[in-house]
Amino acid sequence: MTILCVRFQLPPTNEAALPGLLALLEDFTPVVQALPPEGALADLRGAERYFGRDAIELASVIRVRALAHHGVDCAIGAGPGPMLARVALRDARPGVTCAVPEGPDAIAEFLAGKPVAALPGVGAATARTLCEYGLDTLGLVAAAPLSTLQRLVGAKAGRELREKASGVDRGRVVPNAVSRSLATERPFTRDELDPDRHRRALLSAADELGSRLRALDKVCRTLTLTVRYADRSSTTRSHTLKEPTAHSAALTRAAYGMYEALGLQRARVRALALRAEGLDPAERASYQLTFDPLDEKARRIEEVADRARAKFGPRAVMPGALAA
């Protein structure tokens, strides 16, 4: 086992603690990939040799340090590759590391009884399609003819799906920086059915993200929406913006578009989260001139509102729809 997938038990409002927890992992290995809002992958191949301990032992040390220095427990999955470590994490719980057994036959047996949705990259639509044809476990997917899978999900996706279900993990840990993203979440006091309240929460979140981006002189390239439901499941969608922006109106339009595309029907929503990703300095960004006086007016109003917020607090100026 050389790869750890760590999920820190962070409260929804404490995502700012993630960079410090990633720094803790970097004390063991420089090959750390952030999985916001609360997780990370760590490649311990060099660390095992350096510390003279295997990945399971190092996982115990990481857990103790996270508790001692940050007061945060974690669940850890271990495997020979990132995909297998992420699958193992589903069976892990705080205080116990779940490790994929060694050997091709043992790995195949470990995966065989798991639902197809347990495989990273298999979304709800793909899982539903496979289940409709009786392929509801990874063991059945691995045993299915390749031509059948390719007919159901496509040539490339079918080949990759069969390999992963058979335990072939070609992934690698790609170091990244969590600082290249900003996130905010809007939890509801009770499970919310009203689409109007959903949209108000998205408006509030997008307005906050825009303000924070402008305060940092940053723009984002991608916006990600996460919808958390009453049954603790969630749906995540990402949208690449036409141009990098910190303009609250553009972020709100993108958030609304992703929300509408989900087509939620009487969904009991527990929380909505937005993440701005692919951050770049605003001075390096360019945007298409529209010659639209309304757009220019909105941007000037934003500048004035940002100055008022900086002086009188974040609630000094807000969209009218949020004032009620």
Phi, psi and omega in degrees: 000121182236346183246132174250139169246115187249131173241110180283142182275069183271138170295152183304331184269004186241033179297338180297344179283346185300316180304321178294323178290326175293323177298326176298316178296325181289348171292340181258325182204142176281350184266082183234129179246118179290138174236074183302151012267353189216015186226176179195154170252142179224128178266115187255020183302313178288325183295324180299317179289318185293314184270349180069028179226153178276175186296326181294319178294319178295325177300321178295320179294318179300317181297316181296317181293321178298320178290317185289317187267334185235353182065028184237125174274170181209155172253140187227132171248142182233141180198172179286347179214166182300318182296315181292324177296322179290324176295318180297327181300330180299331181262358182276159175218160181306131180095347182227131176267128177263121183246139174288132180295155184274151178100140183304317182292320180293322178295315179300320179293322179298322183276334194307315185272001184277147178293154183298331180292347179288344183278123178304135180096348177266107181275182184297320182293316179295316179299319180296317179299315181295319181294327178298334179257017176081006181263070187262357176233159181292329177297320178291323178295317180297328182273349182288148176300140181302321181298325179294314180296320180292327177291328183278319188237359181110159187296303183292314181297323179295319179294316180294322180298316181294320179297313182295318179296336178272358178094009178277116184243103182262004182286170176213159179277123182251109180302137177216184183235123179293341180293349178275021176211155174229145182219155173211151183229145177239094176281150177261149180293334174215161181303123191256129179259340190283115178301328179296321177290326175299315182293323177296321178295319178294320177300315179297316181294316180295321178297320178294316179300316179301315180298316181293321178297315181294326178294331179267000185057044179240159169232157180243153180259334186225142175240132181241132178251131174239126177251120179257130186258171183297330181273013178075002172280171181209159176233135181235133177227142178240149180223123176276122184289153180299327177210149178302139185207157168235014183283118185302322181296319179293320178295321179295316179300318180295319179296316178299318181299316178294320180297313180297325181294337178290335179060042182295132179242105179054039180283135177273100186263129180266327181197154175235135180230142175238141177230128174266123185236166181065052184284139177223157176300136182298330183293339179267354184272154175227151177222153184290126176292132182255341185057028179261112182298331179292321178295315179296322179296318180298322180290323178292321177298321177301317180300315179295317179297321179297320179294322179294319179295319180299329184270320189246359179112161187295339181260011180294324178226132179209160177303144182303326182295341181262354185283336183289000000 
